[in-house]
Amino acid sequence: MNSVNIEMNSNNSVNKANKVNRVNRVNILLLAFCLTLVLVGCASVTDQGASTDYYNQNYGQVTVFLNGPDKSSLDITFDIVAVNIMAEGGIYREIMNTSLNINSLTVMGRQMLLAEMALPEGRYEKIKFTVKQATIKRKDRVANLALPSEGMEMPVNITVTRNQNTSLFLKWDADASIVEGYQFKPLFTVRNQRPELSTLLMYVTNEDSNNVSVMNRQKDEVVSTVMVGKRPRGIATGLRRQHVRIYVANSRSNSISVIDPTTNQMETEIPIRFGREPEGIAVATVSPEKEFIFVTNYGSNSVSVVDTLTYQEMEKINVGNGPVAVAVDPPVETLLGANFLSFEDLNILRSYREKFLNVYVANKNSKDVTVLRFDISRNRVIDVMNINVEWNPVALGVDYQRGKVYVANYGF
């Protein structure tokens, strides 16, 4: 991985500099992109077959997590080979059939994913575990534990809703899971999805699962799951009418999902009609009443501009080949923290930002960065400029205090 440092001057002109250690420097006016929440996107290249049903039928999604004990004085190991959930009427549906080996000391204070599956909407009353074997270790001796003949079931009482995720969190009390000294009967307590809003939250896109994990960064655990469109990739945040919203670019659905973080549910889905395979996404704040979403369309080599007030796609701008990442100038008020810029530079930047906004796009396949100049008064892009970076740019980072954009490049 290599990095390229880009700068922009106030006249939006580009001056080529000498190549030093294979790093390009071009003078450019830059401002930073600042998020109100920490957002992280995860990407892969495969689809999960089980996830496709709920977009065409009355399906929702169920995700089951196991939270290990906070403390355990016993060394217990058991294998779960299947997990089934019972709907009203007594019909069981399999949601996991891959063997998992679980040890009380290994999972202590940790969280693991047990199962995830698309299910028809409706009420579900019980969850059933099929355990192959269980052992306990005491002073280097391992003894088998007896398993209950009636199986291992527990009530859950959840409702699966179409196009929404329901998350179950099972808390395991390992020390209370041994009955009469030899029988294994795991004690789980259940809680459903917990909506919450916190500055400690992190939102992570899960491409194979078609959902977004909401994580508590302090506890390093998932606290909620939000079902979105197909193949979610980029993620960003913004303020819509002074209310925080999370925006997710869905590559396969050709859409942007809008998440309300106060409920951790998808509020609406914005179709992208002018482009294909949206990948990267960023939100630009022009004023307290005006914000715009910029999303890179990898499949059509373009950027779409969406008005957050109307959720309408305003225009499409052609950029380089394979746009994967995008970053924008921050609100002009953030210039007050630019300690590394001179007073004169700050005044130039503020004057420039009263009229224009810069958008930076990393084009992986054409090996360049496109800089879009957005006219704030006209709400449209008026200038397009390409800067060659030699390698394959895949990510952008901004540093408003130093007036620089950093571009991460893959390969040579």
Rosetta blueprint (number, residue, H / E / L):
1 M L
2 N E
3 S E
4 V E
5 N E
6 I E
7 E E
8 M E
9 N E
10 S L
11 N L
12 N L
13 S L
14 V L
15 N L
16 K E
17 A L
18 N L
19 K L
20 V E
21 N L
22 R L
23 V E
24 N L
25 R E
26 V E
27 N E
28 I E
29 L L
30 L L
31 L L
32 A L
33 F L
34 C L
35 L L
36 T L
37 L L
38 V E
39 L E
40 V E
41 G E
42 C L
43 A L
44 S L
45 V L
46 T L
47 D L
48 Q L
49 G H
50 A H
51 S H
52 T L
53 D H
54 Y H
55 Y H
56 N L
57 Q L
58 N L
59 Y E
60 G E
61 Q E
62 V E
63 T E
64 V E
65 F E
66 L E
67 N E
68 G L
69 P L
70 D L
71 K L
72 S L
73 S L
74 L L
75 D E
76 I E
77 T E
78 F E
79 D E
80 I E
81 V E
82 A E
83 V E
84 N E
85 I E
86 M E
87 A E
88 E L
89 G L
90 G L
91 I L
92 Y E
93 R E
94 E E
95 I E
96 M E
97 N L
98 T L
99 S L
100 L E
101 N E
102 I E
103 N E
104 S L
105 L L
106 T L
107 V L
108 M L
109 G L
110 R L
111 Q E
112 M E
113 L E
114 L E
115 A E
116 E E
117 M E
118 A E
119 L E
120 P E
121 E L
122 G E
123 R E
124 Y E
125 E E
126 K E
127 I E
128 K E
129 F E
130 T E
131 V E
132 K E
133 Q E
134 A E
135 T E
136 I E
137 K E
138 R E
139 K L
140 D L
141 R E
142 V E
143 A E
144 N E
145 L L
146 A E
147 L L
148 P L
149 S L
150 E L
151 G L
152 M E
153 E E
154 M E
155 P E
156 V E
157 N E
158 I E
159 T E
160 V E
161 T L
162 R L
163 N L
164 Q L
165 N E
166 T E
167 S E
168 L E
169 F E
170 L E
171 K E
172 W E
173 D E
174 A L
175 D L
176 A L
177 S L
178 I E
179 V E
180 E L
181 G L
182 Y L
183 Q E
184 F E
185 K L
186 P L
187 L E
188 F E
189 T E
190 V E
191 R E
192 N L
193 Q L
194 R L
195 P L
196 E L
197 L L
198 S L
199 T L
200 L L
201 L E
202 M E
203 Y E
204 V E
205 T E
206 N E
207 E L
208 D L
209 S L
210 N L
211 N E
212 V E
213 S E
214 V E
215 M E
216 N E
217 R L
218 Q L
219 K L
220 D L
221 E E
222 V E
223 V E
224 S E
225 T E
226 V E
227 M E
228 V L
229 G L
230 K L
231 R L
232 P E
233 R E
234 G E
235 I E
236 A E
237 T E
238 G E
239 L E
240 R E
241 R L
242 Q L
243 H E
244 V E
245 R E
246 I E
247 Y E
248 V E
249 A E
250 N E
251 S L
252 R L
253 S L
254 N L
255 S E
256 I E
257 S E
258 V E
259 I E
260 D E
261 P L
262 T L
263 T L
264 N L
265 Q E
266 M E
267 E E
268 T E
269 E E
270 I E
271 P E
272 I L
273 R L
274 F L
275 G L
276 R L
277 E L
278 P E
279 E E
280 G E
281 I E
282 A E
283 V E
284 A E
285 T E
286 V E
287 S E
288 P L
289 E L
290 K E
291 E E
292 F E
293 I E
294 F E
295 V E
296 T E
297 N E
298 Y L
299 G L
300 S L
301 N L
302 S E
303 V E
304 S E
305 V E
306 V E
307 D E
308 T L
309 L L
310 T L
311 Y L
312 Q E
313 E E
314 M E
315 E E
316 K E
317 I E
318 N E
319 V L
320 G L
321 N L
322 G L
323 P E
324 V E
325 A E
326 V E
327 A E
328 V E
329 D L
330 P L
331 P L
332 V H
333 E H
334 T H
335 L H
336 L H
337 G H
338 A L
339 N L
340 F L
341 L L
342 S L
343 F H
344 E H
345 D H
346 L H
347 N H
348 I H
349 L H
350 R H
351 S H
352 Y H
353 R H
354 E L
355 K L
356 F E
357 L E
358 N E
359 V E
360 Y E
361 V E
362 A E
363 N E
364 K L
365 N L
366 S L
367 K L
368 D E
369 V E
370 T E
371 V E
372 L E
373 R E
374 F E
375 D E
376 I L
377 S L
378 R L
379 N L
380 R E
381 V E
382 I E
383 D E
384 V E
385 M E
386 N E
387 I E
388 N E
389 V L
390 E L
391 W L
392 N E
393 P E
394 V E
395 A E
396 L E
397 G E
398 V E
399 D E
400 Y L
401 Q L
402 R L
403 G L
404 K E
405 V E
406 Y E
407 V E
408 A E
409 N E
410 Y E
411 G L
412 F L
